[in-house]
Amino acid sequence: MTQNNLFAALRAAFPSDLSSVAVQTDDGLEYSWHDLDRATAMMANLLASLDLPEGSRVAVQVEKSVEALILYLATLRAGYVFLPLNTAYQSAEIEYFIGNAEPAVVVCSGANFGWVNKIAFKAGTQHVFTLNEDRSGSLLDRAALQSDRHTPVQRRADDLAAILYTSGTTGRSKGAMLTHGNMLSNALTLKDYWGWTATGGPTGQGDVLIHALPIFHVHGLFVAIHGALINGSKMIWMAKFDPKRAIGFMGQATVFMGVPTLYVRMLAEPSLTPAAVRNMRLFVAGSAPLLIETFTEWQQRTGHTIVERYGMSETAMLTSNPYAADKRYAKQSERRGGTVGFPLPGIDLRVQGDDGKKLPVGEIGAIQVKGPNVFKGYWRMPEKTAEEFTPDGFFKTGDVGKVDERGYVTIVGRSKDLIISGGYNVYPAEIEGYINDMKGVAESAVIGVPHPDFGEVGVAVITLKPGASVQPESVLAELKAKLANFKIPKRCFVVPELPRNTMGKVQKNLLRDQHKGLFAS
C-alpha cells in the first residue's frame, strides 16, 4: 500500500537541518524540527499504547499551544482521527459533540477536567487527558515515558484524518469528514499558488509564517500550519493575537494569515507603516468577508494588497485571488477587493439556478464545487451527505455568488441568509455593500425576519465609526435612492457592536432571534 499519511508528507518536507528553528513562540521559546519529530513520535506512541480501535477519534478542546500542535500531528502520525473543538464551547455543546463523535480519547484543559471527564465517561470514552498552555498536564506526563522513535502508520488517501464540526448556525452541527488526501492536495496546491519558498527571500531563510489564528478551525489548523510545514518554513507562534506584537514580528517574517478583524485591529496601530512590513511577502484574509474599506486602507497604509480567499470546513480552500501574475494563469494577475478570486487549480466551481441549470456569467445563484479537496461526507449522516451532493458529484456549498466575465468569484451570502420578501429574492450582501459605503457607518448586517404581509422583510443592524452620528432613518432614505423598493429594509438599528463567533463571522442567527418579533401581528 502506498503511504498517504498526511503526517508522512509533512515530515518529508522538514528541512535537512533538523536543528534549525521550526517554531518560535511569542514568549521566546524555540522548538527545532528535531523537537517536533521526537515529540510527535512520543505522543503517537502514547496513543498507540492505548490499544485504540481502528479509526478512533481524538477529541481536543485546549488553549492554543505548540504542544496542542504536536498533539494534532501525533494523531495523524498514529493513524487516528483528529477532532478539534472550539475553546468557547460550553458543557451542553461538548456533550453533543462527544456523544455524536464517540471519541476514544478526549484531551481538555486541566481547569475543565472535572466536567469534561464526566461527560466523556458517560459517553463511553475510556481515556481523558489534560493539556495546559504552560506545557503541563497528564498528556505530556504520559508521553514523556514513551520512545521518541515512531514509524508513521500507513494510511490511504481516502482514510479519515479529521472531523470538523460546522458552526451549527442552523440546526444541529454536522461533522465534516476530511481525509488525508483532501488536506494534502489542498496544501500542495496552495504551496504552489501562493508562491511559498523554502530558501532565499527577504529573511534569507525562505518564508516565515506569523501564526496568529486559533487552531480549532480550518484557517489556523490546516491552511496556516500545513502551509508552513509542507514548505519546511519556520512559524512565529502567537498564543493570543496582539496587534502591536504581530506588527513587531513582521520584521522577522514574510507571511501573515488572518481574519478581517485582525487586519482592522492592526490598522488601528500607529506602528503599522511601510517600513514595519518591508520584509513581508504575503497577507492572506479569509473566514469572514473583508470589507472593501479595510482592503483599500491596508493598501494605502502598507503598500501591500491583501489576498482574499474562500473556503469552508467541508472543503478547505476553494478559491483565491492571485499571488502574482503567472503565465499558467494569464488572466489572473489582479487582486480584486470584494472578490475571492478564482477557483484553485483542480477545482471545478459552478453557479446554478433554482432549476438546477448553470447560470450565465454575472448572474447570482448557488455555488457548487468538485475537487480532490472536497470532504468525504458528514459523520454518521448518510442522508444529509446524499442531500448535499448533486447526482454528478458537485458539493452544494450553501453559499450564493456569481462569476464575472474574467472568472473572478464573488460571494453574495449564504443561501440561509437569502430573504424572500413578497416573492422577490433579496441578497443581504448587496444591501450591506451600499450601507457600508455610507458616511459614518463602520459595518452592517442585514437579516430577514417574519412579516405578516410580505412573509419576510429585511432589517438592517449597523455599527458606527468612532465619533460618528448616523440616524437610522437617513440610512433607509439613502438606500431608497439607490435600490429597488422591495430590497429596502423595513427597519434599521444602530448598535455598539455586532455579535461574532470566534473566527470573526457575524452571527446573524442571533440577530434574527433578537428581532424575530418586530412585526408580529
C-alpha positions as CSV (number, residue, x, y, z in Angstrom):
1,M,0.0,0.0,0.0
2,T,1.3,3.5,-0.9
3,Q,1.9,5.7,2.2
4,N,-0.6,8.5,2.1
5,N,-0.5,9.5,5.7
6,L,-0.6,13.4,5.7
7,F,2.0,13.5,8.5
8,A,4.5,11.5,6.4
9,A,4.2,14.1,3.6
10,L,4.6,17.0,6.1
11,R,7.6,15.2,7.8
12,A,9.2,14.6,4.4
13,A,9.2,18.4,3.8
14,F,11.1,19.1,7.0
15,P,14.5,20.9,6.2
16,S,17.7,18.8,6.1
17,D,19.0,20.7,9.1
18,L,16.7,19.4,11.8
19,S,18.4,21.5,14.5
20,S,17.1,24.8,12.9
21,V,14.1,26.5,14.5
22,A,10.7,25.2,13.4
23,V,8.5,27.2,15.9
24,Q,9.4,30.3,17.9
25,T,6.8,31.3,20.5
26,D,5.8,34.8,21.3
27,D,7.4,34.4,24.8
28,G,10.8,33.3,23.4
29,L,10.7,29.5,23.4
30,E,12.2,27.8,20.4
31,Y,11.3,24.3,19.1
32,S,13.6,22.7,16.5
33,W,12.4,20.4,13.7
34,H,14.1,17.6,15.6
35,D,11.9,18.6,18.7
36,L,8.7,18.3,16.6
37,D,9.8,15.0,15.2
38,R,10.7,13.5,18.6
39,A,7.7,15.0,20.4
40,T,5.2,13.8,17.8
41,A,6.7,10.3,17.9
42,M,6.4,10.1,21.7
43,M,2.8,11.3,21.6
44,A,2.0,8.9,18.8
45,N,3.5,6.0,20.8
46,L,1.3,7.0,23.7
47,L,-1.8,6.9,21.6
48,A,-0.7,3.5,20.1
49,S,-0.1,2.1,23.7
50,L,-3.8,2.7,24.5
51,D,-4.7,-0.1,22.0
52,L,-7.5,2.0,20.4
53,P,-9.8,0.6,17.8
54,E,-9.1,1.4,14.1
55,G,-10.4,4.8,13.1
56,S,-10.7,6.1,16.7
57,R,-11.4,9.8,17.2
58,V,-9.2,12.0,19.5
59,A,-11.3,15.0,20.6
60,V,-9.4,18.0,21.7
61,Q,-10.6,21.2,23.5
62,V,-7.5,23.0,24.8
63,E,-6.0,26.5,24.6
64,K,-3.5,27.2,21.7
65,S,0.0,26.0,22.4
66,V,2.8,24.3,20.4
67,E,2.0,21.1,22.4
68,A,-1.5,21.2,21.0
69,L,0.0,21.4,17.5
70,I,2.2,18.4,18.4
71,L,-0.9,16.5,19.5
72,Y,-2.6,17.2,16.2
73,L,0.5,15.9,14.2
74,A,0.9,12.9,16.5
75,T,-2.8,11.9,16.0
76,L,-2.2,11.9,12.2
77,R,1.1,10.1,12.7
78,A,-0.6,7.4,14.8
79,G,-3.3,7.0,12.1
80,Y,-6.2,8.2,14.2
81,V,-8.8,10.9,13.6
82,F,-8.4,14.4,15.0
83,L,-11.5,16.2,16.3
84,P,-10.7,19.9,17.3
85,L,-13.3,21.7,19.4
86,N,-13.7,25.4,19.7
87,T,-12.5,26.6,23.1
88,A,-15.6,28.7,23.5
89,Y,-17.9,25.7,23.6
90,Q,-19.7,25.1,26.9
91,S,-20.9,21.9,28.6
92,A,-24.1,21.4,26.5
93,E,-22.2,21.7,23.3
94,I,-19.4,19.5,24.4
95,E,-21.9,16.9,25.5
96,Y,-23.4,16.9,22.0
97,F,-20.0,16.6,20.2
98,I,-18.7,13.9,22.4
99,G,-22.0,12.0,22.3
100,N,-22.1,12.3,18.5
101,A,-18.4,11.5,17.7
102,E,-17.9,8.9,20.5
103,P,-14.1,9.7,20.7
104,A,-11.8,7.0,22.3
105,V,-9.7,9.8,23.7
106,V,-10.6,13.3,25.0
107,V,-8.0,16.0,25.8
108,C,-9.1,19.1,27.7
109,S,-7.5,21.8,29.8
110,G,-6.9,21.0,33.4
111,A,-9.4,23.7,34.5
112,N,-12.2,21.9,32.7
113,F,-11.3,18.3,33.6
114,G,-14.0,17.9,36.2
115,W,-17.0,18.5,34.0
116,V,-15.4,17.3,30.7
117,N,-14.4,14.0,32.3
118,K,-18.0,13.4,33.5
119,I,-19.4,14.0,30.0
120,A,-16.7,11.8,28.4
121,F,-17.2,8.9,30.9
122,K,-20.9,9.0,30.3
123,A,-20.4,8.8,26.6
124,G,-18.1,5.7,27.0
125,T,-14.8,7.4,26.4
126,Q,-12.0,5.4,28.0
127,H,-9.2,7.9,28.1
128,V,-9.3,11.6,29.2
129,F,-6.1,13.6,29.4
130,T,-5.3,17.2,30.3
131,L,-3.1,19.6,28.4
132,N,-2.4,23.2,29.6
133,E,-0.9,26.3,28.0
134,D,2.1,26.2,30.3
135,R,3.3,22.8,28.9
136,S,1.8,20.8,31.8
137,G,-0.8,18.2,32.0
138,S,-1.3,14.4,32.2
139,L,-0.9,14.0,28.4
140,L,2.7,15.3,28.5
141,D,3.5,13.4,31.6
142,R,2.4,10.1,30.0
143,A,4.0,10.9,26.6
144,A,7.4,11.6,28.3
145,L,7.7,7.9,29.2
146,Q,7.4,6.8,25.5
147,S,10.1,6.2,22.9
148,D,11.0,9.1,20.6
149,R,11.1,6.7,17.5
150,H,7.9,6.0,15.6
151,T,7.1,4.9,12.1
152,P,4.0,6.8,10.7
153,V,1.0,4.4,10.4
154,Q,0.2,3.5,6.8
155,R,-2.9,5.4,5.5
156,R,-4.7,5.5,2.2
157,A,-5.6,8.9,0.7
158,D,-9.3,8.2,1.3
159,D,-8.8,7.4,5.0
160,L,-10.3,9.8,7.5
161,A,-7.8,12.3,9.1
162,A,-10.1,14.8,10.8
163,I,-13.6,15.7,11.7
164,L,-14.6,19.4,11.9
165,Y,-18.0,20.3,13.3
166,T,-19.7,23.1,11.4
167,S,-20.7,26.0,13.4
168,G,-24.4,25.0,13.6
169,T,-25.9,28.4,13.0
170,T,-28.9,26.5,11.6
171,G,-29.9,23.1,13.1
172,R,-27.6,20.5,14.5
173,S,-23.8,20.9,14.0
174,K,-22.6,18.4,11.4
175,G,-19.2,16.7,11.5
176,A,-17.4,17.2,8.2
177,M,-15.1,14.2,7.5
178,L,-11.8,15.2,5.9
179,T,-9.3,12.7,4.5
180,H,-5.5,12.6,4.4
181,G,-5.8,13.1,0.6
182,N,-8.2,16.0,0.9
183,M,-5.8,18.0,3.1
184,L,-2.6,17.1,1.3
185,S,-4.0,18.0,-2.1
186,N,-5.0,21.4,-0.7
187,A,-1.7,22.0,1.0
188,L,0.3,21.3,-2.2
189,T,-2.0,23.4,-4.3
190,L,-1.6,26.4,-2.0
191,K,2.1,26.0,-1.7
192,D,2.4,26.5,-5.5
193,Y,-0.4,29.1,-5.9
194,W,0.8,31.3,-3.1
195,G,4.4,31.1,-4.1
196,W,5.9,29.6,-0.9
197,T,9.7,29.4,-0.9
198,A,12.0,27.4,1.3
199,T,15.2,29.4,0.6
200,G,16.2,33.0,-0.1
201,G,13.5,35.7,0.2
202,P,13.6,38.8,2.3
203,T,14.6,37.0,5.6
204,G,17.3,35.0,3.9
205,Q,15.8,31.7,5.1
206,G,12.8,31.4,2.9
207,D,9.3,32.1,4.1
208,V,8.4,32.6,7.8
209,L,4.8,32.5,8.9
210,I,3.3,34.5,11.7
211,H,0.7,32.1,13.1
212,A,-1.9,34.3,14.9
213,L,-5.1,32.2,14.4
214,P,-6.9,29.7,16.6
215,I,-6.1,26.0,15.8
216,F,-9.6,24.5,16.1
217,H,-10.6,25.8,12.7
218,V,-9.7,25.2,9.0
219,H,-7.9,28.5,8.6
220,G,-5.4,28.2,11.5
221,L,-5.1,24.4,11.8
222,F,-5.0,23.4,8.1
223,V,-4.3,26.4,5.8
224,A,-1.7,28.1,8.0
225,I,0.0,25.1,9.7
226,H,0.0,22.8,6.6
227,G,1.3,25.8,4.5
228,A,4.3,26.3,6.7
229,L,5.1,22.6,7.3
230,I,4.7,21.4,3.7
231,N,7.3,24.1,2.9
232,G,9.6,23.4,5.8
233,S,9.0,27.0,7.0
234,K,9.5,28.4,10.4
235,M,6.4,29.7,12.3
236,I,6.3,32.6,14.8
237,W,3.6,31.3,17.1
238,M,1.3,33.7,18.8
239,A,-0.7,32.0,21.6
240,K,-3.1,35.0,21.5
241,F,-3.3,37.7,18.9
242,D,-1.9,41.2,19.9
243,P,-1.9,43.7,17.0
244,K,1.1,45.6,18.2
245,R,3.2,42.5,18.8
246,A,2.1,41.0,15.4
247,I,3.3,44.1,13.6
248,G,6.6,43.9,15.6
249,F,7.1,40.3,14.4
250,M,6.8,41.3,10.7
251,G,10.5,42.3,10.6
252,Q,11.3,38.6,11.0
253,A,8.6,37.1,8.8
254,T,7.2,37.0,5.3
255,V,3.6,35.6,5.5
256,F,0.6,36.5,7.7
257,M,-2.8,34.9,7.7
258,G,-5.7,36.4,9.5
259,V,-9.5,37.0,9.7
260,P,-10.6,40.5,8.7
261,T,-11.0,41.6,12.4
262,L,-7.2,41.1,12.8
263,Y,-6.5,43.5,9.9
264,V,-8.9,46.1,11.3
265,R,-7.1,45.9,14.7
266,M,-3.7,46.3,13.1
267,L,-4.8,49.3,11.1
268,A,-5.6,51.0,14.4
269,E,-1.9,50.8,15.4
270,P,0.3,53.7,14.6
271,S,3.3,51.3,14.2
272,L,1.7,49.8,11.0
273,T,3.9,51.5,8.4
274,P,5.6,50.5,5.1
275,A,8.9,50.2,7.0
276,A,7.3,47.8,9.5
277,V,6.2,45.4,6.8
278,R,9.1,45.8,4.4
279,N,10.1,42.1,4.8
280,M,6.5,40.8,4.2
281,R,5.6,38.9,1.1
282,L,2.0,37.8,1.6
283,F,-1.0,38.8,3.6
284,V,-4.0,36.4,3.4
285,A,-7.5,37.1,4.7
286,G,-10.4,34.7,5.0
287,S,-13.1,33.1,7.2
288,A,-15.3,36.2,7.0
289,P,-15.9,38.9,4.4
290,L,-13.2,41.5,4.0
291,L,-14.7,45.0,3.8
292,I,-13.5,46.9,0.7
293,E,-12.7,49.8,3.1
294,T,-10.3,47.5,5.0
295,F,-8.8,46.2,1.8
296,T,-8.2,49.7,0.5
297,E,-6.9,51.2,3.7
298,W,-4.4,48.3,4.1
299,Q,-3.1,49.0,0.6
300,Q,-2.7,52.7,1.4
301,R,-1.0,52.2,4.8
302,T,1.4,49.3,3.9
303,G,1.8,49.2,0.1
304,H,0.6,45.6,0.3
305,T,-2.6,44.1,-1.3
306,I,-4.3,41.5,0.8
307,V,-5.1,38.2,-0.9
308,E,-8.7,37.3,-0.1
309,R,-9.6,33.6,-0.5
310,Y,-12.7,31.4,0.1
311,G,-13.0,28.0,1.8
312,M,-15.1,26.1,4.3
313,S,-14.9,23.3,6.8
314,E,-16.1,20.8,4.2
315,T,-13.5,21.6,1.5
316,A,-10.6,23.6,3.0
317,M,-9.7,26.3,0.3
318,L,-11.7,26.6,-2.9
319,T,-10.7,29.9,-4.5
320,S,-8.1,32.6,-4.1
321,N,-7.1,35.9,-5.5
322,P,-3.8,35.5,-7.4
323,Y,-0.5,35.8,-5.6
324,A,1.3,37.0,-8.7
325,A,0.9,37.2,-12.5
326,D,1.6,33.7,-13.8
327,K,1.8,32.6,-17.4
328,R,-0.2,29.5,-16.4
329,Y,-3.0,31.7,-15.2
330,A,-2.6,34.6,-17.7
331,K,-5.9,36.3,-16.8
332,Q,-5.2,36.0,-13.1
333,S,-3.0,38.9,-12.2
334,E,-5.0,41.4,-10.2
335,R,-6.1,41.0,-6.6
336,R,-9.6,42.5,-6.7
337,G,-11.2,43.7,-3.5
338,G,-14.7,42.4,-2.9
339,T,-14.0,39.1,-4.7
340,V,-12.5,35.8,-3.6
341,G,-10.5,35.4,-6.8
342,F,-10.5,32.3,-9.0
343,P,-11.2,28.6,-8.4
344,L,-7.9,27.0,-7.4
345,P,-6.2,24.6,-9.9
346,G,-8.0,21.2,-9.9
347,I,-11.3,22.6,-8.5
348,D,-14.4,22.9,-10.6
349,L,-16.8,25.7,-9.5
350,R,-20.2,26.5,-11.0
351,V,-23.2,28.7,-10.2
352,Q,-26.6,27.0,-10.5
353,G,-30.1,28.5,-10.7
354,D,-33.1,27.2,-8.9
355,D,-33.9,25.0,-11.8
356,G,-30.5,23.2,-11.4
357,K,-29.1,24.7,-14.6
358,K,-25.8,26.5,-14.9
359,L,-26.3,30.3,-14.9
360,P,-24.8,32.7,-17.3
361,V,-21.8,34.9,-16.4
362,G,-22.7,37.6,-13.8
363,E,-25.9,36.0,-12.6
364,I,-26.4,35.2,-8.9
365,G,-27.0,31.6,-7.9
366,A,-26.0,28.7,-5.7
367,I,-22.2,27.8,-5.7
368,Q,-21.3,24.2,-6.2
369,V,-17.8,22.7,-6.2
370,K,-16.0,19.5,-7.1
371,G,-12.3,18.6,-6.5
372,P,-9.8,16.4,-4.6
373,N,-10.2,18.7,-1.5
374,V,-13.9,18.1,-1.1
375,F,-14.8,16.2,2.1
376,K,-16.0,12.6,2.3
377,G,-19.3,13.5,3.9
378,Y,-21.0,14.2,7.2
379,W,-20.2,12.0,10.2
380,R,-22.9,9.4,10.7
381,M,-25.3,11.5,8.5
382,P,-25.6,9.5,5.2
383,E,-28.9,11.1,4.3
384,K,-27.6,14.6,4.9
385,T,-24.5,13.8,2.9
386,A,-26.5,12.5,-0.1
387,E,-28.7,15.6,0.1
388,E,-25.7,17.9,-0.1
389,F,-24.2,16.4,-3.3
390,T,-25.6,16.6,-6.8
391,P,-26.1,13.5,-9.0
392,D,-22.9,14.4,-10.9
393,G,-20.8,14.8,-7.7
394,F,-20.8,18.5,-7.0
395,F,-21.0,19.7,-3.4
396,K,-23.7,22.3,-2.6
397,T,-21.7,24.8,-0.6
398,G,-24.8,26.7,0.7
399,D,-23.1,29.9,-0.5
400,V,-24.7,32.2,-3.0
401,G,-22.5,34.1,-5.5
402,K,-21.6,34.9,-9.1
403,V,-18.7,34.6,-11.5
404,D,-17.8,37.6,-13.7
405,E,-16.5,37.6,-17.3
406,R,-12.9,37.3,-16.2
407,G,-13.6,34.4,-13.9
408,Y,-13.5,36.2,-10.5
409,V,-15.8,34.7,-7.9
410,T,-17.9,37.0,-5.6
411,I,-19.7,35.6,-2.6
412,V,-23.0,37.3,-2.1
413,G,-24.1,35.5,1.0
414,R,-25.3,32.2,2.4
415,S,-28.4,30.6,1.0
416,K,-29.9,30.5,4.5
417,D,-29.4,34.3,4.7
418,L,-31.5,34.9,1.5
419,I,-34.6,37.0,2.2
420,I,-37.7,36.2,0.2
421,S,-39.9,39.3,0.5
422,G,-43.2,39.4,-1.3
423,G,-41.9,36.7,-3.6
424,Y,-38.7,38.6,-4.5
425,N,-35.2,37.4,-3.7
426,V,-33.2,39.9,-1.6
427,Y,-29.5,39.3,-1.1
428,P,-28.3,40.9,2.2
429,A,-24.7,41.3,1.0
430,E,-25.8,43.6,-1.8
431,I,-27.6,45.9,0.6
432,E,-24.8,45.7,3.2
433,G,-22.4,46.9,0.5
434,Y,-24.3,50.1,0.0
435,I,-24.8,50.7,3.7
436,N,-21.1,50.1,4.5
437,D,-20.2,52.8,1.9
438,M,-22.3,55.4,3.8
439,K,-20.6,58.1,5.7
440,G,-20.1,57.3,9.4
441,V,-21.1,53.6,9.0
442,A,-18.4,51.1,10.2
443,E,-20.3,47.8,9.3
444,S,-23.7,46.5,8.8
445,A,-25.7,43.2,8.9
446,V,-29.0,42.8,7.0
447,I,-31.2,40.0,8.2
448,G,-34.7,38.6,7.3
449,V,-37.5,38.5,9.9
450,P,-41.1,37.3,9.7
451,H,-43.7,39.7,8.4
452,P,-47.5,39.2,8.2
453,D,-47.9,40.7,4.7
454,F,-44.6,40.0,2.9
455,G,-43.7,36.7,4.5
456,E,-40.3,38.1,5.3
457,V,-38.7,41.6,5.3
458,G,-35.2,42.9,5.8
459,V,-33.9,44.6,9.0
460,A,-30.5,46.4,9.0
461,V,-28.3,46.4,12.1
462,I,-25.4,48.8,11.9
463,T,-22.3,49.9,13.9
464,L,-20.7,53.4,13.6
465,K,-17.2,54.7,13.2
466,P,-15.8,56.4,16.4
467,G,-17.4,59.8,16.8
468,A,-19.9,59.4,14.0
469,S,-23.6,60.1,14.4
470,V,-26.0,58.4,11.9
471,Q,-29.7,58.3,12.1
472,P,-31.4,55.0,11.1
473,E,-34.0,56.9,9.0
474,S,-31.2,58.5,7.0
475,V,-29.7,55.1,6.2
476,L,-33.1,53.9,4.8
477,A,-33.7,57.1,2.9
478,E,-30.3,56.9,1.2
479,L,-30.9,53.3,0.2
480,K,-34.2,54.2,-1.4
481,A,-32.4,56.4,-3.8
482,K,-30.2,53.5,-4.9
483,L,-32.1,50.3,-4.7
484,A,-35.5,48.8,-5.8
485,N,-38.1,49.3,-3.1
486,F,-38.5,45.5,-2.3
487,K,-34.8,45.4,-1.3
488,I,-35.1,48.3,1.3
489,P,-35.0,47.1,4.9
490,K,-38.2,47.9,6.9
491,R,-36.2,48.9,9.9
492,C,-32.7,50.0,10.9
493,F,-31.0,49.8,14.3
494,V,-27.7,51.3,15.4
495,V,-25.8,49.1,17.9
496,P,-22.4,49.3,19.7
497,E,-21.2,46.1,18.1
498,L,-22.3,43.1,16.0
499,P,-22.3,39.6,17.6
500,R,-19.5,37.5,16.2
501,N,-18.2,34.0,16.6
502,T,-14.5,33.2,17.4
503,M,-13.5,33.4,13.8
504,G,-14.9,36.9,13.4
505,K,-18.1,36.0,11.4
506,V,-21.2,38.0,12.3
507,Q,-23.7,35.7,13.9
508,K,-26.8,36.6,12.0
509,N,-28.8,33.8,13.7
510,L,-28.5,35.7,17.0
511,L,-29.7,38.9,15.3
512,R,-32.6,37.1,13.7
513,D,-33.7,35.7,17.1
514,Q,-33.4,39.1,18.6
515,H,-35.6,40.8,16.0
516,K,-38.0,38.0,15.0
517,G,-41.0,39.5,16.8
518,L,-40.7,43.0,15.3
519,F,-43.6,42.7,13.0
520,A,-45.7,40.1,14.9
521,S,-49.4,40.9,14.2
